[in-house]
Amino acid sequence: MRIGELAQRSGVSTKAIRYYERLGLLSPVREENGYRSFSERDARVVSEIRELSGLGIAPSRARPFVECLDAGHEHGDECVSSLAVYRDAIAEIDRVAAELTRRRAELQERLDAGASRTFDRSPPPDDRKETRMTDYTILPEGLPVPEDDGAARHLPGLALPPLELATSDGGSARLDELGSGRTVIYLYPLTGRPGVDLPDGWDAIPGARGCSTEACDFRDHFSELHEAGAARVFGMSSQSPSYQAEVVDRLRLPFPMLSDVSLALADALRLPTFAAEGHDRLYSRLTLVVADGAIEHVFYPIFPPNTHAQQVLAWLQEHPRTEGGS
C-alpha cells in the first residue's frame, strides 16, 4: 500500500509515517517506479506506535515493542524489553507527580500566607486598583434573615445516636458519650478560607454566611460559656478534619471541631440541610445544647451568627443546671 493509504487506514499523517520511517520502525519496499510500498506489518507497527503515544510513550521509545512484534509475538509488550519501557514511563510519571505535588503544596502555602496578609483593617490607598479579599471574620451588611420553617421542632428530647466523629485535633468524639454536664454543639454549613471562594450566591442564602464570625464569637466567649455550665463546646460541619484543623489554627479557637463528612447526624436526627453550588448537601446553621446524652435545647434558625454565642450564653445563664439534673 502507498503512504497515503497507510496514513488513512492508521489515522495518522503522512508526515508522522515518514518520521517513523526515519526512526527505522517501518520498512517499506521501493517499487520500480520509485514509490514506497508499505506492508500489513507496517500498518500493525503504526497502530502499535499510536497506542503507545496515547500512553505518553514517544515513538522514539517504541523500538522494543516493534521488535517484539517482529519476533512473532501477538502483542508488542510481551517481551522483557517492552516491559522495561513501561517501568521507565511509570517512574517518570511518578517523578513528575511528586514534583507537581511539591509545587502545589508550596503554592498553597504562599496563597494562604498572601491571603492572610490582605486582611488589613485599614482601607487601601485610593490609587491602588487591587481589591482586598473578603474577610470572612466580618459579617457583611444586608444579609437575608432566615425564617423558622419548623425543621428543628422535633429535636428537643431526642437522644443523640452512637456516632463517633473525627475531631480537628486528631481525635474523635462519640456523640452519645460526651460526658457529664452540658455540651454545646453549633452546626454550620462551611467555613470560608483565605484565597478560596465561597459558592456563588452564598450570601443570598438565608443563614448561610457567617460561619467564621460565629466561630469567633464562641472563641471570644468561651470562658464565659464554661462558667455558665457548658462543659464543652464543639463546632461541627461536613468539612474534613484537616480543613477544620486549619480553621481552628487560623482563628485560634480554644475548642475542637467535629467533622461529619457524610452528614450522618443529619440522617439520624432529620436535621435541616440545604444545597449550594458545588455542594449537594450542607448543614443548616443550628445549635444543640446536649445533656445526659439527649438534646435539651435547640437554637434554630440562627441570626445574626456573629453574636450567637452570646445568645447561647444568655440561655445558659437563665437556665442553670442543678446538680443531678436541670
C-alpha positions as CSV (number, residue, x, y, z in Angstrom):
1,M,0.0,0.0,0.0
2,R,1.1,3.6,-0.6
3,I,1.9,6.0,2.2
4,G,-1.4,7.9,1.7
5,E,-3.4,4.7,2.1
6,L,-1.4,3.7,5.2
7,A,-2.0,7.1,6.7
8,Q,-5.7,6.9,6.1
9,R,-6.0,3.4,7.5
10,S,-4.0,4.2,10.6
11,G,-5.4,7.6,11.3
12,V,-2.0,9.4,11.3
13,S,-0.5,11.9,8.9
14,T,1.9,11.1,6.1
15,K,4.5,13.3,8.0
16,A,4.2,11.0,11.0
17,I,4.7,7.9,8.9
18,R,7.9,9.5,7.3
19,Y,9.1,10.2,10.9
20,Y,8.5,6.6,11.9
21,E,10.4,5.5,8.8
22,R,13.4,7.8,9.7
23,L,13.4,6.1,13.2
24,G,13.8,2.8,11.4
25,L,10.5,1.5,12.7
26,L,9.0,1.0,9.2
27,S,10.4,-1.0,6.3
28,P,8.7,0.0,3.1
29,V,9.8,-1.6,-0.2
30,R,10.9,0.7,-3.0
31,E,9.0,-0.2,-6.2
32,E,10.4,0.1,-9.7
33,N,8.6,3.4,-10.2
34,G,10.2,4.8,-7.1
35,Y,7.2,4.8,-4.8
36,R,7.5,3.2,-1.4
37,S,5.1,0.3,-0.7
38,F,4.1,-0.5,2.9
39,S,3.1,-3.9,4.2
40,E,0.5,-5.1,6.7
41,R,3.4,-5.4,9.1
42,D,4.0,-1.7,8.7
43,A,0.3,-1.0,9.4
44,R,0.5,-3.1,12.6
45,V,3.6,-1.2,13.7
46,V,1.9,2.2,13.1
47,S,-1.1,1.0,15.1
48,E,1.2,0.0,18.0
49,I,3.0,3.3,17.9
50,R,-0.3,5.2,18.1
51,E,-1.4,3.2,21.1
52,L,1.9,3.9,22.8
53,S,1.7,7.6,22.0
54,G,-1.7,7.7,23.7
55,L,0.0,6.4,26.9
56,G,2.7,9.1,26.7
57,I,5.4,6.8,25.2
58,A,7.1,8.6,22.4
59,P,7.8,6.9,19.0
60,S,11.5,7.2,19.7
61,R,11.0,4.7,22.6
62,A,8.8,2.3,20.6
63,R,11.5,0.1,19.1
64,P,11.3,-2.7,21.8
65,F,7.6,-3.1,21.0
66,V,8.2,-3.2,17.3
67,E,11.0,-5.8,17.7
68,C,8.7,-7.8,19.9
69,L,6.1,-7.9,17.1
70,D,8.7,-8.8,14.6
71,A,9.8,-11.7,16.8
72,G,6.4,-13.2,16.3
73,H,4.6,-12.1,19.4
74,E,0.9,-11.3,19.2
75,H,1.4,-8.2,21.3
76,G,4.2,-5.7,21.4
77,D,4.5,-5.8,25.2
78,E,5.1,-9.5,25.6
79,C,8.9,-9.0,25.8
80,V,11.1,-8.0,28.7
81,S,12.5,-5.0,26.9
82,S,9.0,-3.7,26.3
83,L,8.0,-4.0,30.0
84,A,11.2,-2.1,30.9
85,V,9.9,0.8,28.8
86,Y,6.6,0.7,30.8
87,R,8.5,0.8,34.0
88,D,10.6,3.7,32.9
89,A,7.5,5.6,31.8
90,I,5.8,4.9,35.2
91,A,8.9,6.1,37.0
92,E,8.9,9.3,35.0
93,I,5.2,9.9,35.8
94,D,5.9,9.3,39.5
95,R,8.7,11.8,39.4
96,V,6.5,14.4,37.6
97,A,3.7,13.8,40.0
98,A,5.9,14.2,43.0
99,E,7.3,17.5,41.6
100,L,3.8,18.8,40.9
101,T,2.7,17.8,44.4
102,R,5.6,19.7,45.9
103,R,4.8,22.8,43.7
104,R,1.2,22.6,44.7
105,A,2.0,22.5,48.4
106,E,4.3,25.5,48.0
107,L,1.8,27.4,46.0
108,Q,-1.0,26.7,48.6
109,E,1.3,27.8,51.4
110,R,2.1,31.0,49.6
111,L,-1.6,31.5,48.8
112,D,-2.6,31.1,52.4
113,A,0.2,33.4,53.6
114,G,-0.6,36.1,50.9
115,A,-4.3,35.9,51.5
116,S,-3.9,36.3,55.2
117,R,-1.8,39.5,54.7
118,T,-4.7,41.0,52.7
119,F,-6.9,41.2,55.8
120,D,-5.9,44.7,56.6
121,R,-8.5,46.7,58.5
122,S,-7.2,50.0,57.0
123,P,-8.6,50.8,53.6
124,P,-6.1,50.6,50.7
125,P,-4.9,53.9,49.1
126,D,-7.2,55.4,46.6
127,D,-4.7,54.9,43.8
128,R,-4.5,51.2,44.5
129,K,-6.6,49.3,42.0
130,E,-6.2,45.9,43.5
131,T,-9.1,45.0,45.8
132,R,-8.6,43.1,49.0
133,M,-10.0,39.7,49.5
134,T,-13.1,39.1,51.5
135,D,-12.5,38.8,55.2
136,Y,-14.8,36.1,56.4
137,T,-14.4,37.1,60.0
138,I,-16.5,40.2,59.3
139,L,-20.2,39.8,58.7
140,P,-21.4,41.9,55.8
141,E,-24.5,44.0,56.0
142,G,-27.8,43.3,54.2
143,L,-27.8,39.6,54.6
144,P,-31.2,37.8,54.3
145,V,-32.7,36.7,57.6
146,P,-33.6,33.0,57.8
147,E,-37.2,32.1,58.7
148,D,-38.3,29.4,61.1
149,D,-39.5,26.6,58.8
150,G,-40.2,24.2,61.7
151,A,-37.4,21.8,60.7
152,A,-36.0,21.6,64.2
153,R,-39.1,21.4,66.3
154,H,-38.9,17.7,66.7
155,L,-35.4,17.7,68.2
156,P,-35.7,18.6,71.9
157,G,-35.7,15.4,74.0
158,L,-34.2,13.2,71.3
159,A,-31.2,11.1,72.3
160,L,-28.0,11.5,70.3
161,P,-27.1,8.5,68.2
162,P,-24.0,6.4,68.9
163,L,-22.0,8.2,66.2
164,E,-18.2,8.6,66.5
165,L,-16.9,11.6,64.6
166,A,-13.4,12.7,63.9
167,T,-12.2,15.9,65.6
168,S,-9.9,18.6,64.3
169,D,-7.3,17.8,66.9
170,G,-6.7,14.3,65.5
171,G,-9.0,12.5,68.0
172,S,-12.7,11.5,67.9
173,A,-15.8,12.0,69.9
174,R,-18.8,9.7,70.4
175,L,-22.0,11.8,70.5
176,D,-23.9,9.6,72.9
177,E,-20.9,9.6,75.3
178,L,-19.9,13.2,75.6
179,G,-19.6,13.2,79.3
180,S,-21.3,14.9,82.2
181,G,-22.6,18.4,82.1
182,R,-23.9,20.3,79.2
183,T,-22.3,20.2,75.7
184,V,-22.8,23.0,73.1
185,I,-22.6,21.8,69.5
186,Y,-23.1,24.5,66.9
187,L,-23.6,23.2,63.4
188,Y,-22.7,25.3,60.4
189,P,-22.5,24.7,56.6
190,L,-18.9,25.5,55.8
191,T,-16.2,27.9,56.8
192,G,-14.5,30.2,54.3
193,R,-10.8,30.1,53.9
194,P,-8.4,32.8,52.7
195,G,-7.9,32.5,48.9
196,V,-10.8,30.1,48.5
197,D,-14.1,31.4,47.2
198,L,-17.4,30.5,48.8
199,P,-20.1,29.1,46.4
200,D,-21.7,31.6,44.1
201,G,-24.8,33.1,45.6
202,W,-23.7,32.2,49.1
203,D,-24.7,35.5,50.6
204,A,-28.2,35.2,49.2
205,I,-28.9,32.0,51.0
206,P,-30.7,32.9,54.3
207,G,-28.4,31.9,57.2
208,A,-25.5,30.6,55.1
209,R,-23.0,33.4,55.6
210,G,-21.2,34.0,58.9
211,C,-19.6,30.7,59.9
212,S,-16.2,32.3,60.7
213,T,-17.9,35.2,62.6
214,E,-19.9,32.6,64.6
215,A,-16.7,30.7,65.5
216,C,-15.0,33.8,66.6
217,D,-17.9,34.7,68.9
218,F,-17.8,31.3,70.5
219,R,-14.0,31.8,70.9
220,D,-14.4,35.2,72.5
221,H,-17.0,34.0,75.0
222,F,-15.6,30.5,75.6
223,S,-14.6,31.1,79.2
224,E,-18.0,32.7,80.0
225,L,-19.8,29.7,78.4
226,H,-17.7,27.4,80.5
227,E,-18.5,29.3,83.7
228,A,-22.2,29.3,82.7
229,G,-22.3,25.5,82.6
230,A,-21.0,24.5,79.1
231,A,-18.6,21.7,80.0
232,R,-17.5,21.5,76.4
233,V,-18.1,23.3,73.1
234,F,-17.8,21.9,69.6
235,G,-18.2,23.4,66.1
236,M,-19.5,20.9,63.6
237,S,-19.8,20.8,59.8
238,S,-19.3,18.3,56.9
239,Q,-15.9,19.7,56.1
240,S,-12.9,17.4,56.6
241,P,-10.9,17.2,59.9
242,S,-7.8,18.6,58.1
243,Y,-9.8,21.6,56.8
244,Q,-11.3,22.2,60.2
245,A,-7.8,21.9,61.8
246,E,-6.7,24.8,59.6
247,V,-9.7,26.8,60.7
248,V,-9.0,26.1,64.4
249,D,-5.4,27.2,64.0
250,R,-6.2,30.3,61.9
251,L,-9.0,31.6,64.1
252,R,-7.2,30.5,67.3
253,L,-10.2,28.6,68.6
254,P,-9.9,27.1,72.1
255,F,-12.2,24.2,71.2
256,P,-12.1,21.4,68.6
257,M,-14.4,20.9,65.6
258,L,-16.4,17.8,64.7
259,S,-16.3,16.5,61.2
260,D,-19.4,14.8,59.8
261,V,-18.4,14.4,56.1
262,S,-21.3,12.0,55.3
263,L,-23.9,14.1,57.3
264,A,-24.6,11.0,59.4
265,L,-26.1,13.1,62.3
266,A,-28.4,14.9,59.8
267,D,-29.7,11.5,58.7
268,A,-30.1,10.1,62.2
269,L,-31.9,13.1,63.6
270,R,-33.5,14.6,60.4
271,L,-31.6,17.8,60.8
272,P,-32.2,20.6,58.3
273,T,-29.8,20.8,55.4
274,F,-29.6,22.8,52.1
275,A,-27.8,22.7,48.8
276,A,-25.4,25.2,47.3
277,E,-23.3,25.4,44.1
278,G,-20.8,22.6,44.3
279,H,-22.4,21.1,47.4
280,D,-25.3,18.7,47.2
281,R,-26.0,18.9,50.9
282,L,-24.8,21.1,53.7
283,Y,-25.8,21.6,57.4
284,S,-28.2,24.4,58.1
285,R,-27.0,26.6,60.9
286,L,-28.3,25.2,64.2
287,T,-27.0,24.8,67.8
288,L,-27.7,21.9,70.1
289,V,-27.4,22.0,73.9
290,V,-26.9,18.4,75.0
291,A,-27.2,17.0,78.5
292,D,-27.2,13.3,79.6
293,G,-27.0,12.1,76.0
294,A,-30.1,14.0,74.9
295,I,-31.0,17.3,73.2
296,E,-32.0,19.7,75.9
297,H,-32.5,22.8,73.8
298,V,-32.2,23.9,70.1
299,F,-31.3,27.2,68.6
300,Y,-32.9,27.5,65.1
301,P,-32.8,29.5,63.0
302,I,-29.8,31.5,64.0
303,F,-29.3,35.1,63.1
304,P,-27.1,37.0,63.3
305,P,-24.4,34.4,63.6
306,N,-21.7,36.8,64.8
307,T,-23.5,37.3,68.2
308,H,-24.9,33.8,68.5
309,A,-22.5,32.6,71.2
310,Q,-23.9,35.5,73.4
311,Q,-27.4,34.2,72.8
312,V,-26.3,30.7,73.9
313,L,-24.6,32.2,76.9
314,A,-27.7,34.1,77.9
315,W,-29.8,30.9,77.7
316,L,-27.3,29.0,79.9
317,Q,-27.3,31.8,82.5
318,E,-31.1,31.9,82.5
319,H,-31.4,28.1,82.8
320,P,-28.7,26.9,85.2
321,R,-28.4,23.2,85.5
322,T,-28.8,21.9,89.1
323,E,-26.7,19.0,90.4
324,G,-28.1,15.8,89.0
325,G,-30.5,17.4,86.6
326,S,-31.7,20.6,85.0
